[in-house]
Each structure stands twice: as C-alpha cells, then as structure tokens.
Amino acid sequence: MTEITIDGVEYDLESLSENAKGQLASLQACDNKIRQLQTELAMVQTAKTAYGMALKGELPGNGTVPTLESNNPESEDTH
C-alpha cells in the first residue's frame, strides 16, 4: 500500500479514482518541469554573466566606447 500526503492528510494511492491519479501525475509532471526550468534558468544566468564579463574584457580603455563626436575636434563647441 502506497500512501501520499496532500495538505497534511494521508491517502491510499490505490484507493484514489483514476481521475485523481491522473491529476496527481499531472501535478508531479509540473513539479518536474519547474525543477528542469529552474536548472535551465541557472545555466542561462551563469552564461549571461560570463558573456558580460567577456564583453567588458573586449571594450577599449575603461569600458567606454569612444563616439565620433568625442574623437572629432571640429565637433567641439568653441563659441
């Protein structure tokens, strides 16, 4: 006899209706999918951090990218 506990109440799994067993299976599938997605999210967040660090390493100087205006002395306001 296999028992499950739902909201603090123990139920004999074999005594549940087929519909209840199906709902339980769906609930378990949802829990499994949530765990899978949490793992995937952690991997993607780690990759995002690594890509950001790699990008910073590729930026010139102090991490600012010069614009055309800052490199062009004629664009300075001399009035």
DRENKOL-551675 format. One record per residue: residue number from 1; x, y, z of N, C-alpha, C in turn. Coordinates in steps of 0.1 Angstrom, whole numbers, plus 2048, in hexadecimal, padded with zeros to 3 digits. Atoms other than C-alpha are relative to their C-alpha. Layout:
N
{node NUM, {X, Y, Z}, {X, Y, Z}, {X, Y, Z}},
...
This chain:
79
{node 1, {808, 7F4, 800}, {800, 800, 800}, {809, 80C, 800}},
{node 2, {7F9, 7F4, 801}, {80E, 821, 7F5}, {7F7, 80C, 804}},
{node 3, {808, 7F4, 7FB}, {803, 841, 807}, {807, 80D, 7FB}},
{node 4, {7FB, 7F2, 803}, {806, 865, 7FD}, {7FA, 809, 80A}},
{node 5, {805, 7F6, 7F7}, {801, 883, 812}, {7FD, 80D, 7F9}},
{node 6, {805, 7F4, 807}, {7ED, 8A1, 805}, {7FA, 809, 80A}},
{node 7, {805, 7F7, 7F6}, {7E7, 8BF, 81B}, {7FF, 7FA, 80E}},
{node 8, {800, 806, 7F3}, {7F1, 8AB, 83A}, {7F7, 7F3, 802}},
{node 9, {809, 80C, 7FF}, {7D9, 88E, 832}, {806, 7F5, 7F8}},
{node 10, {7FB, 80B, 807}, {7E5, 86C, 829}, {7F5, 7F8, 7F8}},
{node 11, {80A, 808, 809}, {7D4, 859, 80C}, {807, 7F4, 7FB}},
{node 12, {7FB, 80C, 806}, {7D8, 836, 800}, {7FF, 802, 7F1}},
{node 13, {800, 7FD, 80E}, {7E3, 83B, 7DC}, {7F7, 7F6, 7F8}},
{node 14, {808, 80A, 807}, {7D2, 81B, 7D1}, {7F1, 803, 801}},
{node 15, {80F, 7FD, 7FF}, {7B0, 828, 7DE}, {7FC, 80C, 7F9}},
{node 16, {804, 7F4, 808}, {7B1, 848, 7C9}, {7FA, 7FC, 7F3}},
{node 17, {806, 802, 80D}, {79C, 84A, 7AA}, {80A, 802, 7F5}},
{node 18, {7F7, 7FF, 80C}, {7AC, 848, 788}, {802, 80F, 7FD}},
{node 19, {7FE, 7F2, 802}, {7A5, 86D, 784}, {809, 806, 80A}},
{node 20, {7F7, 7FB, 7F6}, {7B6, 875, 7A5}, {80E, 7FC, 7FD}},
{node 21, {7F2, 805, 803}, {7D4, 860, 79B}, {805, 808, 7F4}},
{node 22, {7FC, 7F8, 80C}, {7D5, 873, 77A}, {804, 80E, 804}},
{node 23, {7FD, 7F3, 7FB}, {7D4, 894, 78C}, {80D, 800, 808}},
{node 24, {7F3, 802, 7F9}, {7F0, 888, 7A3}, {80C, 7FF, 7F7}},
{node 25, {7F5, 801, 80A}, {805, 87E, 785}, {803, 80D, 7FA}},
{node 26, {7FE, 7F3, 807}, {800, 8A0, 775}, {807, 809, 80A}},
{node 27, {7FA, 7F8, 7F5}, {809, 8B1, 796}, {80F, 7FD, 801}},
{node 28, {7F2, 804, 7FF}, {829, 89D, 798}, {808, 804, 7F3}},
{node 29, {7FA, 7FC, 80D}, {831, 8A4, 773}, {803, 80F, 801}},
{node 30, {7FE, 7F2, 7FE}, {82D, 8C9, 77B}, {80C, 803, 809}},
{node 31, {7F5, 7FE, 7F7}, {845, 8C7, 798}, {80D, 7FC, 7FA}},
{node 32, {7F4, 804, 807}, {85E, 8B5, 783}, {804, 80A, 7F6}},
{node 33, {7FD, 7F6, 80A}, {85C, 8CF, 767}, {805, 80D, 807}},
{node 34, {7FB, 7F4, 7F8}, {860, 8EB, 781}, {80E, 7FE, 804}},
{node 35, {7F2, 803, 7FC}, {880, 8DB, 78E}, {809, 801, 7F3}},
{node 36, {7F9, 7FF, 80C}, {88C, 8D7, 76A}, {803, 80E, 7FB}},
{node 37, {7FF, 7F2, 805}, {885, 8FB, 761}, {809, 808, 80A}},
{node 38, {7F7, 7F9, 7F7}, {896, 907, 781}, {80E, 7FD, 7FD}},
{node 39, {7F2, 804, 803}, {8B5, 8F4, 778}, {804, 807, 7F3}},
{node 40, {7FD, 7F9, 80D}, {8B4, 902, 754}, {802, 80F, 803}},
{node 41, {7FF, 7F2, 7FD}, {8AF, 925, 762}, {80D, 803, 807}},
{node 42, {7F3, 7FE, 7F9}, {8CD, 922, 779}, {80C, 7FF, 7F5}},
{node 43, {7F6, 802, 80A}, {8E2, 916, 75B}, {800, 80D, 7F7}},
{node 44, {801, 7F4, 809}, {8D6, 934, 745}, {805, 80C, 808}},
{node 45, {7FB, 7F4, 7F8}, {8DD, 94D, 761}, {80F, 7FF, 802}},
{node 46, {7F1, 801, 7FF}, {900, 93F, 765}, {806, 804, 7F3}},
{node 47, {7FA, 7FC, 80D}, {906, 942, 740}, {7FF, 80F, 7FD}},
{node 48, {802, 7F2, 802}, {8F8, 965, 73F}, {80B, 808, 808}},
{node 49, {7F5, 7FA, 7F8}, {911, 96F, 75B}, {80D, 7FE, 7F9}},
{node 50, {7F4, 802, 807}, {92D, 95F, 748}, {801, 808, 7F3}},
{node 51, {800, 7F7, 80C}, {924, 971, 727}, {802, 80E, 804}},
{node 52, {7FE, 7F2, 7FC}, {922, 992, 73A}, {80E, 802, 804}},
{node 53, {7F2, 7FE, 7FC}, {945, 98D, 749}, {809, 7FF, 7F3}},
{node 54, {7F8, 800, 80D}, {952, 983, 726}, {7FF, 80D, 7F9}},
{node 55, {802, 7F3, 807}, {943, 9A2, 717}, {808, 80B, 806}},
{node 56, {7F8, 7F6, 7FA}, {953, 9B8, 731}, {80F, 7FF, 7FD}},
{node 57, {7F2, 802, 804}, {974, 9A8, 729}, {804, 805, 7F2}},
{node 58, {7FE, 7FC, 80D}, {970, 9B1, 705}, {7FE, 810, 7FE}},
{node 59, {802, 7F2, 801}, {967, 9D6, 70B}, {80D, 807, 802}},
{node 60, {7F3, 7F8, 7FF}, {983, 9F0, 706}, {800, 808, 80D}},
{node 61, {7FE, 7F6, 7F4}, {991, A04, 723}, {7F9, 7FC, 80C}},
{node 62, {807, 802, 7F4}, {97B, A08, 740}, {7F2, 7FA, 7FF}},
{node 63, {80D, 806, 802}, {95D, 9F7, 731}, {7F7, 809, 7F8}},
{node 64, {809, 7F7, 808}, {950, A15, 71E}, {805, 800, 7F2}},
{node 65, {7FD, 800, 80E}, {94E, A15, 6F9}, {800, 80E, 7FB}},
{node 66, {800, 7F2, 805}, {959, A35, 6E8}, {7F6, 802, 7F5}},
{node 67, {809, 7FC, 80B}, {940, A46, 6D2}, {806, 808, 7F6}},
{node 68, {7FA, 7F8, 80B}, {946, A58, 6B2}, {802, 80F, 805}},
{node 69, {7FF, 7F3, 7FB}, {93F, A79, 6C4}, {80C, 802, 809}},
{node 70, {7F5, 7FF, 7F6}, {958, A73, 6DF}, {80E, 7FF, 7F9}},
{node 71, {7F4, 801, 808}, {973, A6B, 6C5}, {802, 80B, 7F6}},
{node 72, {7FF, 7F6, 80B}, {96C, A88, 6AE}, {801, 80E, 807}},
{node 73, {7FE, 7F3, 7FA}, {97B, AA9, 6BA}, {7F7, 80B, 7FA}},
{node 74, {808, 7F7, 806}, {965, ABC, 6A2}, {7F2, 800, 806}},
{node 75, {80D, 801, 7FA}, {946, AB1, 6B4}, {7FE, 807, 80D}},
{node 76, {800, 7F9, 7F3}, {950, AC3, 6D4}, {7FA, 80E, 7FE}},
{node 77, {806, 7F3, 801}, {93C, AE2, 6DB}, {80A, 80A, 805}},
{node 78, {7F5, 7F6, 7FD}, {956, AFF, 6DA}, {7FA, 80E, 801}},
{node 79, {806, 7F3, 800}, {93D, B1B, 6DB}, {7FF, 805, 80E}},
